[in-house]
Amino acid sequence: MGLPEGPARPPLMLPKAAFLLLCLFLLPCISILAPPLPRVFLSFEDLQESGSFQHFGLEDRATDCRILHMDEDQDRMYVGCKDHALSLDLSNITQDPLQVFWPASPSKIQECQMAGKDPTHGCGNFIRVLQPYNRTHLFMCGSGAYSPVCIYVNRGRRPEDSLSLSLSLSLSLSLSLSLSLSLSASLNQELFSGVYIDFMATDAAIFRSLTRRNAVRSDQHNSKWLSEPVFIDAQLIPDGSDPNDAKLYFFLRERLTDHSGNTKSLHTLLARVCPNDVGGQRSLVNKWTTFQKARMVCSVQEEDGTETYFDELGRGPVRSSVTSTSVYSVFKGSAVCVYNMADILTVFNGPFAHREGPNFQWVPFQGRIPYPRPGTCPGGAFTPDIQSTKEFPDDVVTFVRNHPVMFNPVYPVGRRPLVVRTGANYKYTSVAVDQVAAADGNYQVLFLGTDRGTVQKLIVLPSNGSLDEDLVLEELEVFKNQVPVTNLRISSKKQQLYVSSDHGVSQVSLHRCQAYGEACADCCLARDPYCAWDGLSCSRFYPTGKRRSRRQDIMHGNPLTQCRGFNLKAYRNAVERTQYGVRNNTTFLECSATAPRSSIRWLIQRDNDRRKEVSRGQSERVLSTEHGLLVRAAQASDQGLYYCLATENAFKRTVAKIRLRVLSPAMVSLLSDTPPPAPPGPGALLAGFSPSESLAVQQYCKERRQLQDQVPGRPGSPGNVTPLRGDQAKLKPLLDRRKSRNRRNHLPEY
């Protein structure tokens, strides 16, 4: 069953107080763009040395760890892994961790393996729900080797305590909780799950269990409701001031058939139900009577007008805050799209999709819509007189069963992705968003986890009236061996980021301002909302500070206006170094850009002349590269003082000064440690004479040497040294230094 495309809409502008639903989408194929490089990259070892990083892993290599709940009031974080549940200190996750070992029963593991499931990644007890139940206990659910079970856990706040298991509860149905196709969320001591009911994963359902009310599920074997879904996430989002109007939103992917009925394509959808739904009275008994779904679109438009869709939603769509009005989602490929909650509500309050049969086109429903409007929650602001879904009229329930799909899709803000990565060797897997107050406004800082064990910190700034300039401030290698990041959580109270993966949990500070550099210009050009120049160093920015020396400019990043009087001249005093080249050989003057967004320009000064730019077209022998200047077949005319200038955001600095000297091959031979090959000795010449002739020649040579030694002032006589002239005299100090260095670096000969 395909989905309606919906009418075209004009682009939307991101509101100042946007509710961030961030979604990660996967891209099939579009034009390849080089991904932006981070201003600072810190490896796992660099983070360990920085003092702003902690890593916790289980010795027995528990896999698939996910951060399930953060309790900032109690300073605890709860993590679910394979066969383990963890309670970690938010201040330091390695300090006094609490854990409980809860494996699946041997009989369930054996049944799972006999059914052909993966014994390593499937036939274990993967903790998927870990929520506070009351002040003393946690509510925890695990997959139980495809036989889910839930328990209550003593939370054990003190270090000497341990997490202990309590009453065990089996789910109301024999759910096959597939790790890749399911999700669960606990709400008001009830469990909401997106699961496959049967072991063969053919009957998908959005299900409510562990409730004092009746269990409720989606309509069975109805492809209009669910069609081969993969459940991604579930979030409770308010709808107005009345809590009864709040909806539980499910993010999922589905494979739907096209209009021909043959080809199936992947789509991302947003489904919702009312948590207080108890089903219908005569129709949809024990089934949702408020179920609705709409397609989520995240796409880019090519120059030829074609539109390419990111259709595979990644893990963990998030809102930037509890009161936020936008949702961020990450799509594989990768793209980050922002959705305004007002647009989402507009779609669900808009026309319903309708078609007469599988071979017909989708059209907006033109008939009468019953009252109350399908999808409305009972007891809310619009239905104060209806206290239960069992009181809904039959025509409302029938309409919900036959028309669960909305006609219009949900478009992102601006109708385009906020961030797009198509030519990168990584994919985004998860996202977290922090609201940061800077000197020139409020900014959303995105933390994006990748499938290579890194986290990118970036901001998006307006450029020419559109949101298309994303700046990657940092990339942090939070895990070794390039393991994918499973999810991210931020503690604004602790100013910490928590990252989970198959290999454990890492904790890293939200900011490392000193990593950008030691000068005011470095701090300003970084454009990190967390950081500002305080007159001495790049440090954490606090909006309540009243010191005038706090310099920060996130929007423009202009050090010429922000850093007057703060060591701007330091960049003009780059240390000069000398580099030697050999005539007719290739020489490389090394100099790289100081930042990804800076450009390099070369100047040359010969003798006392003015500096001139080294033009790429000036000589075919000189080539400017990303990492320096390549001089091929160097000549004496190439000698001079070379200046490497970096320009970023109209700010120029001298990165390196290199004095190039071109030597002749003869001079190089004097500097070489390898002596020239010796001429043939007298023994080789005497080999052609007879023994008597050889004795005569040797006697003659001996007499000639004695005569030469008796001539005073002759070169080679004792006490006489031939003076060096010309270039050899100029090289004498360099030769002497090389000889002394050789004496230091070589062992004495015995």
Rosetta blueprint (number, residue, H / E / L):
1 M L
2 G L
3 L L
4 P L
5 E L
6 G L
7 P L
8 A L
9 R L
10 P L
11 P L
12 L L
13 M L
14 L L
15 P L
16 K L
17 A L
18 A L
19 F E
20 L L
21 L L
22 L E
23 C E
24 L E
25 F E
26 L E
27 L L
28 P L
29 C L
30 I L
31 S L
32 I L
33 L L
34 A L
35 P L
36 P L
37 L L
38 P L
39 R L
40 V E
41 F E
42 L E
43 S L
44 F H
45 E H
46 D H
47 L H
48 Q H
49 E H
50 S H
51 G L
52 S L
53 F E
54 Q E
55 H E
56 F E
57 G L
58 L L
59 E L
60 D L
61 R L
62 A L
63 T L
64 D L
65 C L
66 R E
67 I E
68 L E
69 H E
70 M E
71 D E
72 E L
73 D L
74 Q L
75 D L
76 R E
77 M E
78 Y E
79 V E
80 G E
81 C E
82 K E
83 D L
84 H E
85 A E
86 L E
87 S E
88 L E
89 D E
90 L L
91 S L
92 N L
93 I L
94 T L
95 Q L
96 D L
97 P L
98 L E
99 Q E
100 V E
101 F E
102 W L
103 P L
104 A L
105 S L
106 P H
107 S H
108 K H
109 I H
110 Q H
111 E H
112 C H
113 Q H
114 M H
115 A L
116 G L
117 K L
118 D L
119 P L
120 T L
121 H L
122 G L
123 C L
124 G L
125 N L
126 F E
127 I E
128 R E
129 V E
130 L E
131 Q E
132 P E
133 Y L
134 N L
135 R L
136 T L
137 H E
138 L E
139 F E
140 M E
141 C E
142 G E
143 S L
144 G L
145 A L
146 Y L
147 S L
148 P L
149 V E
150 C E
151 I E
152 Y E
153 V E
154 N E
155 R L
156 G L
157 R L
158 R L
159 P L
160 E L
161 D L
162 S L
163 L L
164 S E
165 L E
166 S E
167 L E
168 S E
169 L E
170 S E
171 L L
172 S L
173 L L
174 S L
175 L L
176 S E
177 L L
178 S L
179 L L
180 S L
181 L L
182 S L
183 L E
184 S E
185 A E
186 S E
187 L E
188 N L
189 Q L
190 E E
191 L E
192 F E
193 S E
194 G E
195 V E
196 Y E
197 I L
198 D L
199 F L
200 M L
201 A L
202 T L
203 D L
204 A E
205 A E
206 I E
207 F E
208 R E
209 S E
210 L L
211 T L
212 R L
213 R L
214 N L
215 A L
216 V E
217 R E
218 S L
219 D L
220 Q L
221 H L
222 N L
223 S L
224 K L
225 W L
226 L L
227 S L
228 E L
229 P L
230 V E
231 F E
232 I E
233 D E
234 A E
235 Q E
236 L E
237 I E
238 P L
239 D L
240 G L
241 S L
242 D L
243 P H
244 N H
245 D H
246 A L
247 K E
248 L E
249 Y E
250 F E
251 F E
252 L E
253 R E
254 E E
255 R E
256 L E
257 T E
258 D L
259 H L
260 S L
261 G L
262 N L
263 T L
264 K E
265 S E
266 L E
267 H E
268 T E
269 L E
270 L E
271 A E
272 R E
273 V E
274 C L
275 P L
276 N L
277 D L
278 V L
279 G L
280 G L
281 Q L
282 R L
283 S L
284 L L
285 V L
286 N L
287 K E
288 W L
289 T L
290 T L
291 F L
292 Q E
293 K E
294 A E
295 R E
296 M E
297 V L
298 C L
299 S E
300 V E
301 Q E
302 E L
303 E L
304 D L
305 G L
306 T L
307 E E
308 T E
309 Y E
310 F L
311 D L
312 E E
313 L E
314 G L
315 R L
316 G L
317 P L
318 V E
319 R E
320 S L
321 S L
322 V L
323 T L
324 S L
325 T L
326 S E
327 V E
328 Y E
329 S E
330 V E
331 F E
332 K E
333 G L
334 S L
335 A E
336 V E
337 C E
338 V E
339 Y E
340 N E
341 M H
342 A H
343 D H
344 I H
345 L H
346 T H
347 V H
348 F H
349 N L
350 G L
351 P L
352 F E
353 A E
354 H E
355 R L
356 E L
357 G L
358 P L
359 N L
360 F L
361 Q L
362 W L
363 V E
364 P E
365 F L
366 Q L
367 G L
368 R L
369 I L
370 P L
371 Y L
372 P L
373 R L
374 P L
375 G L
376 T L
377 C L
378 P L
379 G L
380 G L
381 A L
382 F L
383 T L
384 P L
385 D L
386 I L
387 Q L
388 S L
389 T H
390 K H
391 E H
392 F L
393 P L
394 D H
395 D H
396 V H
397 V H
398 T H
399 F H
400 V H
401 R H
402 N H
403 H L
404 P L
405 V E
406 M E
407 F L
408 N L
409 P L
410 V E
411 Y L
412 P L
413 V H
414 G H
415 R H
416 R L
417 P L
418 L L
419 V E
420 V E
421 R L
422 T L
423 G L
424 A L
425 N L
426 Y L
427 K L
428 Y E
429 T E
430 S E
431 V E
432 A E
433 V E
434 D E
435 Q E
436 V E
437 A E
438 A E
439 A L
440 D L
441 G E
442 N E
443 Y E
444 Q E
445 V E
446 L E
447 F E
448 L E
449 G E
450 T E
451 D L
452 R L
453 G L
454 T E
455 V E
456 Q E
457 K E
458 L E
459 I E
460 V E
461 L E
462 P E
463 S E
464 N L
465 G L
466 S E
467 L E
468 D E
469 E E
470 D E
471 L E
472 V E
473 L E
474 E E
475 E E
476 L E
477 E E
478 V L
479 F L
480 K L
481 N L
482 Q L
483 V L
484 P L
485 V E
486 T E
487 N E
488 L E
489 R E
490 I E
491 S E
492 S L
493 K L
494 K L
495 Q L
496 Q E
497 L E
498 Y E
499 V E
500 S E
501 S E
502 D L
503 H L
504 G E
505 V E
506 S E
507 Q E
508 V E
509 S E
510 L L
511 H L
512 R L
513 C H
514 Q H
515 A H
516 Y H
517 G L
518 E L
519 A L
520 C H
521 A H
522 D H
523 C H
524 C H
525 L H
526 A H
527 R L
528 D L
529 P L
530 Y L
531 C E
532 A E
533 W E
534 D L
535 G L
536 L L
537 S L
538 C E
539 S E
540 R E
541 F L
542 Y L
543 P L
544 T L
545 G L
546 K L
547 R L
548 R L
549 S L
550 R L
551 R E
552 Q L
553 D L
554 I L
555 M L
556 H L
557 G L
558 N L
559 P H
560 L H
561 T H
562 Q H
563 C L
564 R L
565 G L
566 F L
567 N L
568 L H
569 K H
570 A H
571 Y H
572 R H
573 N L
574 A L
575 V L
576 E E
577 R E
578 T E
579 Q E
580 Y E
581 G E
582 V E
583 R L
584 N L
585 N L
586 T L
587 T E
588 F E
589 L E
590 E E
591 C L
592 S L
593 A L
594 T L
595 A L
596 P L
597 R L
598 S L
599 S E
600 I E
601 R E
602 W E
603 L E
604 I E
605 Q E
606 R L
607 D L
608 N L
609 D L
610 R L
611 R L
612 K E
613 E E
614 V L
615 S L
616 R L
617 G L
618 Q L
619 S L
620 E L
621 R L
622 V E
623 L E
624 S E
625 T E
626 E L
627 H L
628 G E
629 L E
630 L E
631 V E
632 R L
633 A L
634 A L
635 Q L
636 A H
637 S H
638 D H
639 Q L
640 G E
641 L E
642 Y E
643 Y E
644 C E
645 L E
646 A E
647 T E
648 E E
649 N L
650 A L
651 F E
652 K E
653 R E
654 T E
655 V E
656 A E
657 K E
658 I E
659 R E
660 L E
661 R E
662 V E
663 L E
664 S L
665 P H
666 A H
667 M H
668 V H
669 S H
670 L H
671 L H
672 S L
673 D L
674 T L
675 P L
676 P L
677 P L
678 A L
679 P L
680 P L
681 G L
682 P H
683 G H
684 A H
685 L H
686 L H
687 A L
688 G L
689 F L
690 S L
691 P H
692 S H
693 E H
694 S H
695 L H
696 A H
697 V H
698 Q H
699 Q H
700 Y H
701 C H
702 K H
703 E H
704 R H
705 R H
706 Q H
707 L H
708 Q H
709 D H
710 Q H
711 V L
712 P L
713 G L
714 R L
715 P L
716 G L
717 S L
718 P L
719 G L
720 N L
721 V L
722 T L
723 P L
724 L L
725 R L
726 G L
727 D H
728 Q H
729 A H
730 K H
731 L L
732 K H
733 P H
734 L H
735 L H
736 D H
737 R H
738 R H
739 K H
740 S H
741 R H
742 N H
743 R H
744 R H
745 N H
746 H L
747 L L
748 P L
749 E L
750 Y L
